[in-house]
Amino acid sequence: MNQAHPGRRGLRRLCAFAAPLLIPLSAAGPALAASPSSTPSSSAFPVSQAGASVPFTEYDAATGSNVRTNGTVLAPDYQYGSLQAEATGRQAVQLVGQGKYVSFTLTHAANAVDFHYAIPDSLQGGGINAPLSLYVNGKQTTALSLTSEFSWLYGRYPYTNSPFVAQPDGEVPHDYYNDVRYQFASTLPAGTVVTLRVDAGDDAPWYVINTADFETVAAPIARPRTGYIDVTQAPYNVDATGASDVTAALQNAIDTASAAGEGVYLPQGTYKISAPLNVDNVKVLGAGEWYTVLTGTNVEFNGSQNPASTNVEVSDLAMFGNIDARNDSDTQVTAFNGGFSNSSIHDVWIQNEKVGVWISGPSTNLKLERLRIQDTTADGINLDSYAGAVTDTVVANNFLRNTGDDGIALWSQNYADTDDQVVHNTVDSPGLANNIGVYGGGSGDLVAGNLLQDTVQFGAGIGVEQRFSSVPMSGTLNVLGNRLERAGQFDPGWDYGSGAVLFEANDASMASTVNVVGNEILDSPYEAFQFQHADGTDYSISGANLVGNIVRNVGTFVLQARAPGSVYVAGTVATGVGDAGVYNCDSGLAITRGPGDIGWSSTTCGMPKQSPLWVYPGTTTFEAAVVGQASPVQRVAIANTSSTATKLGAITPSAGFTVAADPQHPCGTSLDAASVTDANSWCIVDVSFTAARTGVTQGSLKVASSQGSKTVQLFGDTDAIGGDGGVAPPENLALTATLSSSSALQYFPASNANDGNDGSYWESQDGTDWPATLTADLGAIQPTGSIVLTLPSNWGARTQTITVLGSQDATTYTTLVPSADYTFDPSTQNTVTIPLPATTQEQYLQISVTGNTGWQAAQISEFEIFG
């Protein structure tokens, strides 16, 4: 889901047991409490067994007892925009320079590994490619091919690939990690040492390694003796080398098998496709997740809707998409999309897709099991009751990491998700929203036995929310026996932390029963439980029962009350409470305390006055530097997260780097208290690099304040590290400009035209406002060389008649470019470039539109201005 505002471990063997599903819940309340409404027992979901049953052993590079490194172990960091904040465990190992390594001593035999890693982006955006050497017992085995093509996003939701740093409520570089897997030639016994080492040809300025997942992969699955078509044989002859597009041939084989009541078998190989594969009443079987790979564009299995596809089984294959940015208008970049009833999707590896699984109702009796979903730009799994209810669906034993939005979501968009089970899943590092989110509905739904870790931004470990126009919550939702580690995060849209478990009445009041029983909340950076409603409303929350939960080491409060209503709490034991047991400033939330609460009796009405300074991005890299010459600047933002003003001290770069005031948002001597509406609560410095010698220079930027100091990493490199040109991009001056218009259609304001998102747009009032003007205030008079105008890339062609004007005082405008017709053509991404006179120096640039062949109004999605 796209959000509108906007216990460490070393090595883990993730729950190697098969948890029983469809477990009946006890009607009797636990012995320690008698709540106003009976609560279920969590005994069927002991938190000691929380998480997915997976085939691998995971080694944490930063903290594992079987790990050695001479690199830098990055300290824990929970703040959005740092490499650590997005890492599992909030730490990682960084390798800089030849000879730096991290090694893993195997505790179990393995013949395959998946590394979770990060490398820099190009300054131009679009990613770089870099090798990293892999050794086995000291002998080089291969050079892994790493890429940041599918990493690094910028600007406001839904984000772009264009590097940009600005305000903290939505313009923070993020999404740093990706995964690479490798299968060894033979099985490595326990005790084998596997090493990643930077060698002479490994030319990224830095490498960050988070985790290594080692496993023993079985031999390829053979074609069953009966009932399956081999797609590589006549008459289908599907190419399994990846050299040619096989969409049509593969679809033909699937359709033939479906008509005959048979299945299709995809032998070991790579299958390149370019359009979704439609499936109904058919089984699709691969040779295994490590052997059968679907890749290309639009890598998707599509189920029908109204009625849903039925009797579908897809298993034992991998799906590697090619998605490097999020485009919510494109639905054909989801591994599994549509309706699936009486069906099963299991043992599938999904990576670099927009979404892993998006089920659109009506759909019933679907099992999603043993999926590995990594590095998506949006949700991992979403049960979306859009055209009908999603019911009796089991989401179990799945491993999800680095999803760009919710890890798992139950979205009762137009109908209620009912009797669905989300049990024994592991969800790590969701990038935008909740590890697990329940939006509306909830009757008979179960969220139990899950391991939820390291929420990155704008979300909680578990969100129970009346949001996104979802149908009212009703019936009973049970949240049992989950373990939440380091869940929750500072929310710059709220100016305070988001809890590990969040109740949010954003669209309406919530009054259904929600039992939160027998969960463990460990090391949450902020509160454990949060009750929140939309600003300016009196929406209430009632019916929640918090019983028998364990809370250890919360940064602020056990319970934060910011909505009226009522909650019953019993048997909740807290230790290591940061500020107070309860935050409640006349919220109207009545807290009824049953027996057994320990360790959180205090109440406060004040947010913490001490809170870490927030500086982002946590790592800034300069490329293609010339010895003795200052590089183009990059921006570093400094934000106050505390409830009081912060004094700024010295901002000190290390040798080779210089700092200057940012002309658009300079830093003063203090920052106001955190406030999304107060531009004085954050500021920006411009950093440049001057190389004293060839190669990589590692440095830092230290920012002192009354809230303590913060240090960020700086890297300067005289090599062009790749990507789109390997040079600094021209700066789009409009991104920090103020836009205004002669008129705007409701929901399509002028600000849409400089939000960094080609999918949103400004539109003048239809048919009533010719000429329609869009004006950019650059904040100061400065030279400009060209403007670039765009429309959404999936729109049809149209011609707009445009004049470009300029002004230094917003009163007297002169014509810079006379009126002319400009065609926006989807074959050129609906982009128009208009050069400006060479001597142009203005503070205000204005386009005046007098006609549009595509609509009865002016339309611009991005108004870009370059010097």
Secondary structure, 3 states (H helix, E strand, C coil): CCCCCCCCCCEEECCCCCCCCCCCCCCCCCCCCCCCCCCCCCCCCCHHHCCCCCCEEEEECCCCCCEEECCEEECCCCCCCCCHHHCCCCCEEEECCCCCEEEEECCCCEEEEEEEEECCCCCCCCCCEEEEEEEECCEEEEEEEEECCCCCEECCCCCECCCCCCCCCCCCCECCCEEEEEEEEEEECCCCEEEEECCCCCCCCCEEEEEEEEECCCCCCCCCCCCEEECCCCCCCCCCEEEEECHHHHHHHHHHHHHHCCEEEECCEEEEECCCEECCCCEEEECCCCCEEEEECCCCEECCCCCCEECCEEEEEEEECCCCCCCCCCCCCEEEEECEECEEEEEEEEECCCEEEEEECCEECEEEECCEEECCCCCCEEEECCCCCEECCEEECCEEECCCCCCEEEECCCCCCECCEEECCEEECCCCCCCEEEECCCCCCEEECCEEECCCCCCCCEEEEECCCCCCCCCEEEEECCEEECCCEEECCCCEEECCEEEEECCCCECCEEEEECCEEECCCCCCEEEEECCCCCCCEEEEEEECCEEEEECCEEEEEECCEEEEEECCEEEEECCEEEEECCCCEEEEECCCCECCCCEECCCCCCCCCEEECCEEEECCCCECCECCCEEEEEECCCCCCEEEEEEEECCCEEEEECCCCCCCCEECCCCCCCHHHEEEEEEEEEECCCCEEEEEEEEEECCCCEEEEEEEECCCCCCCCCCCCCCEHHHHCEEEECCCCCCCCHHHHHCCCCCCCEECCCCCCCCEEEEEEEEEEEECCEEEEECCCCCCCEEEEEEEEEECCCCCCEEEEEEEEEEECHHHCCEEEEECCCCCEEEEEEEEEEEECCCCCCEECEEEEEC
